[in-house]
Amino acid sequence: MMIQVFGVTGLPEIGVDNDLAEMIHTAAGEQGNPLADGDVVVVTSKIVSKAEGCSVELDDIAPSAFALSWAERWEKDARVVEVVLRESKRVIRQIGPVLITETHHGFCCANSGVDQSSSGAAGRVLVLPKDPDASARQLRRRFAELGVDVAVVISDTFGRPWREGQTDVAIGVAGMQPLYSYIGQHDPHGHEFAVQELCVVDELAAAAELVKGNTSRVPVAVVRGHYWEADDEATMAPVLRDSEKDLFR
């Protein structure tokens, strides 16, 4: 099996209510790599947030007492800290200037996924899409209207326990199940797998990041050659570990 990963270039700055699927479909065709049935389209959450209006003007934010205290101690913008707190279900860790939070979606990450970079304007931050699975489903439906049957993964950059550096992971999915289970299968030596499951959507998101990057202005990548079974009931829910089983919460 051969897998190809390529970025979709030529996309303009994304604005509210832009038709992302049509823009991606057009840009892929214009660069000579039109989308095809069976592709997986990996879309950076930042442009989904922009298209859905998930931005916050910091001048509109009145920081709480906690945000003011935390910001003063660690030389942060109290307004940004307040947005982080509003986007979180709870604070998991406070270590130095870093807030590790659980978002309302159930994602555990730094600063609730709030992003100041490439937000489109000074004094503006982006927050994660309200329902990334729904966003992915809408993109998949729109691609279908444009004539292609593709799976969609929405990605964001997260850190990881035990390891330095960040990697892109999936926060939304449509069209394919996020996990592939080996449980009940046997390795070449006859050992039966009891717990082995691959988070395929995270692997696809990480592979896509190799051709996207933070400064390249390529927020979309296509993974071609990865086989997936269509499943329009798929969500990210199976990926989110219950807190009672999570050693880091």
C-alpha positions as CSV (number, residue, x, y, z in Angstrom):
1,M,0.0,0.0,0.0
2,M,1.3,3.4,-0.9
3,I,0.2,6.5,0.9
4,Q,0.6,10.0,-0.5
5,V,0.3,13.2,1.6
6,F,0.2,16.6,-0.1
7,G,-0.8,20.1,1.0
8,V,-3.5,22.2,-0.6
9,T,-2.0,25.5,-1.5
10,G,-3.4,28.8,-2.7
11,L,-6.1,29.2,-0.1
12,P,-6.8,32.9,0.8
13,E,-7.2,34.3,4.3
14,I,-10.4,32.7,5.6
15,G,-13.3,34.8,6.8
16,V,-16.6,34.2,8.5
17,D,-19.1,32.1,6.5
18,N,-16.6,31.2,3.8
19,D,-17.4,27.9,2.0
20,L,-14.4,26.0,3.2
21,A,-15.1,22.8,1.3
22,E,-15.6,24.6,-2.0
23,M,-12.5,26.7,-1.5
24,I,-10.4,23.5,-0.7
25,H,-12.0,21.6,-3.6
26,T,-11.2,24.5,-6.0
27,A,-7.7,25.0,-4.7
28,A,-6.8,21.3,-5.0
29,G,-8.0,21.2,-8.6
30,E,-6.1,24.4,-9.5
31,Q,-2.8,23.0,-8.1
32,G,-3.2,19.9,-10.2
33,N,-4.2,17.5,-7.4
34,P,-8.0,17.4,-7.5
35,L,-9.7,15.7,-4.7
36,A,-10.7,12.1,-5.3
37,D,-13.0,9.5,-3.8
38,G,-11.4,7.8,-0.8
39,D,-9.1,10.8,0.1
40,V,-8.9,11.9,3.7
41,V,-9.0,15.7,3.9
42,V,-7.2,17.0,7.1
43,V,-8.2,20.6,7.9
44,T,-6.5,22.7,10.5
45,S,-8.9,23.8,13.2
46,K,-7.8,27.4,13.0
47,I,-9.4,27.9,9.6
48,V,-12.6,26.1,10.7
49,S,-12.8,28.5,13.7
50,K,-12.3,31.5,11.4
51,A,-15.1,30.3,9.0
52,E,-17.4,29.6,11.9
53,G,-16.7,32.9,13.7
54,C,-15.0,31.3,16.7
55,S,-12.9,34.4,17.5
56,V,-12.8,36.7,20.4
57,E,-11.9,40.4,20.5
58,L,-9.8,40.9,23.6
59,D,-11.1,44.4,24.1
60,D,-14.5,42.9,24.8
61,I,-13.2,40.7,27.7
62,A,-13.4,41.7,31.3
63,P,-10.9,39.5,33.2
64,S,-11.9,37.8,36.5
65,A,-9.9,38.3,39.7
66,F,-8.2,34.9,39.2
67,A,-7.3,35.8,35.6
68,L,-5.8,39.1,36.7
69,S,-3.9,37.5,39.6
70,W,-2.5,34.7,37.4
71,A,-1.6,37.0,34.5
72,E,0.2,39.4,36.8
73,R,2.2,36.6,38.4
74,W,3.3,35.1,35.0
75,E,3.4,38.3,32.9
76,K,0.4,37.1,30.7
77,D,-2.4,39.0,29.2
78,A,-5.3,38.7,31.7
79,R,-7.8,38.9,28.9
80,V,-6.3,35.9,27.2
81,V,-6.2,34.0,30.5
82,E,-9.9,34.8,31.0
83,V,-10.8,33.4,27.5
84,V,-8.8,30.2,28.4
85,L,-10.8,29.9,31.6
86,R,-14.2,30.4,29.8
87,E,-13.3,27.8,27.2
88,S,-12.5,25.2,29.9
89,K,-14.6,22.8,31.9
90,R,-11.9,22.7,34.6
91,V,-8.2,23.4,35.2
92,I,-6.3,20.2,35.4
93,R,-2.8,21.5,36.2
94,Q,-1.2,24.9,37.0
95,I,2.5,24.5,36.5
96,G,4.5,27.8,36.2
97,P,2.9,29.9,33.5
98,V,1.1,26.9,31.9
99,L,-2.5,26.1,32.3
100,I,-3.5,22.6,31.4
101,T,-7.3,22.5,31.0
102,E,-10.1,20.2,30.0
103,T,-12.2,22.0,27.4
104,H,-16.0,21.8,27.2
105,H,-15.5,19.2,24.4
106,G,-13.5,17.0,26.7
107,F,-10.0,17.6,25.2
108,C,-7.1,18.0,27.7
109,C,-4.6,20.5,26.4
110,A,-2.7,23.7,27.1
111,N,-4.7,26.8,27.4
112,S,-8.0,25.3,26.2
113,G,-6.7,25.4,22.6
114,V,-6.9,29.2,22.6
115,D,-4.6,30.5,19.9
116,Q,-3.3,34.0,19.3
117,S,-1.1,33.2,16.3
118,S,-2.5,33.9,12.8
119,S,-5.8,35.0,14.3
120,G,-6.4,37.5,11.6
121,A,-6.0,40.7,13.6
122,A,-4.1,42.1,16.6
123,G,-6.1,41.9,19.8
124,R,-8.0,38.8,18.6
125,V,-7.8,35.2,19.7
126,L,-9.2,32.0,18.1
127,V,-11.0,29.4,20.2
128,L,-11.7,25.8,19.0
129,P,-14.8,25.1,17.0
130,K,-17.8,24.6,19.2
131,D,-18.5,21.1,17.8
132,P,-15.6,19.8,15.7
133,D,-17.4,16.6,14.8
134,A,-20.3,18.6,13.4
135,S,-17.9,20.9,11.5
136,A,-16.3,17.8,10.0
137,R,-19.6,16.3,9.0
138,Q,-20.7,19.6,7.3
139,L,-17.5,19.7,5.3
140,R,-18.0,16.0,4.3
141,R,-21.5,16.7,3.2
142,R,-20.4,19.7,1.2
143,F,-17.6,17.8,-0.5
144,A,-20.2,15.2,-1.5
145,E,-22.3,17.9,-3.1
146,L,-19.2,18.9,-5.0
147,G,-18.9,15.3,-6.3
148,V,-16.3,13.6,-4.1
149,D,-16.6,11.1,-1.3
150,V,-13.9,11.9,1.3
151,A,-13.4,11.5,5.0
152,V,-12.7,14.7,6.9
153,V,-10.4,15.1,9.9
154,I,-10.1,18.4,11.8
155,S,-6.7,18.8,13.5
156,D,-5.1,20.9,16.2
157,T,-1.6,20.9,17.8
158,F,-1.3,19.4,21.2
159,G,1.5,18.5,23.6
160,R,1.8,15.1,25.1
161,P,2.6,13.6,28.5
162,W,6.2,12.2,28.8
163,R,7.5,13.8,25.6
164,E,8.8,17.2,24.5
165,G,7.5,18.8,21.4
166,Q,4.0,19.0,20.0
167,T,2.1,17.0,17.3
168,D,-1.1,17.5,15.4
169,V,-4.0,15.3,16.6
170,A,-7.6,15.0,15.5
171,I,-10.3,16.9,17.3
172,G,-13.1,16.2,14.8
173,V,-13.9,13.4,12.3
174,A,-16.5,12.6,9.7
175,G,-16.9,9.6,7.5
176,M,-14.6,7.1,9.2
177,Q,-14.1,5.6,12.6
178,P,-11.3,7.2,14.6
179,L,-9.9,3.9,16.0
180,Y,-8.7,0.7,14.5
181,S,-8.8,-2.2,16.9
182,Y,-6.5,-5.2,16.8
183,I,-8.3,-6.8,19.8
184,G,-9.0,-10.5,19.1
185,Q,-6.5,-10.6,16.2
186,H,-3.3,-12.6,16.3
187,D,0.3,-11.6,15.6
188,P,2.5,-13.9,13.4
189,H,3.5,-15.9,16.4
190,G,0.0,-16.6,17.6
191,H,-0.2,-14.0,20.3
192,E,-3.7,-12.6,20.7
193,F,-4.0,-8.9,21.0
194,A,-6.0,-7.9,24.1
195,V,-5.7,-4.1,24.2
196,Q,-4.1,-2.9,21.0
197,E,-6.0,-0.1,19.3
198,L,-4.6,2.5,16.9
199,C,-5.9,6.1,16.9
200,V,-5.8,6.3,13.1
201,V,-7.2,9.8,13.0
202,D,-4.3,11.1,15.1
203,E,-1.8,9.3,12.9
204,L,-3.5,10.9,9.8
205,A,-3.4,14.4,11.5
206,A,0.3,14.0,12.4
207,A,1.2,12.9,8.9
208,A,-0.7,15.8,7.4
209,E,1.2,18.3,9.6
210,L,4.4,17.2,7.8
211,V,3.2,19.1,4.7
212,K,1.3,21.9,6.5
213,G,3.3,23.5,9.2
214,N,2.7,26.7,11.2
215,T,4.4,29.2,8.9
216,S,3.7,27.7,5.5
217,R,0.2,29.1,5.1
218,V,-0.9,25.6,4.0
219,P,-3.8,24.8,6.5
220,V,-5.1,21.8,4.6
221,A,-3.6,18.4,3.6
222,V,-4.9,15.4,1.7
223,V,-3.9,11.9,2.6
224,R,-4.4,9.5,-0.3
225,G,-4.1,5.8,-0.3
226,H,-5.3,5.1,3.3
227,Y,-8.3,2.7,3.2
228,W,-11.3,3.6,5.3
229,E,-14.8,2.2,5.6
230,A,-17.5,4.9,5.3
231,D,-19.3,5.4,8.6
232,D,-21.4,8.6,8.9
233,E,-22.1,7.8,12.6
234,A,-18.4,8.3,13.5
235,T,-17.4,10.8,16.2
236,M,-14.3,11.5,18.3
237,A,-16.1,10.2,21.4
238,P,-14.3,6.8,21.5
239,V,-10.9,8.6,21.6
240,L,-11.7,10.6,24.7
241,R,-10.6,8.6,27.7
242,D,-12.8,8.6,30.8
243,S,-11.2,10.6,33.6
244,E,-11.4,7.6,35.9
245,K,-9.0,5.7,33.6
246,D,-6.7,8.7,32.9
247,L,-3.5,8.6,34.9
248,F,-2.8,12.3,34.2
249,R,-6.0,13.8,35.6
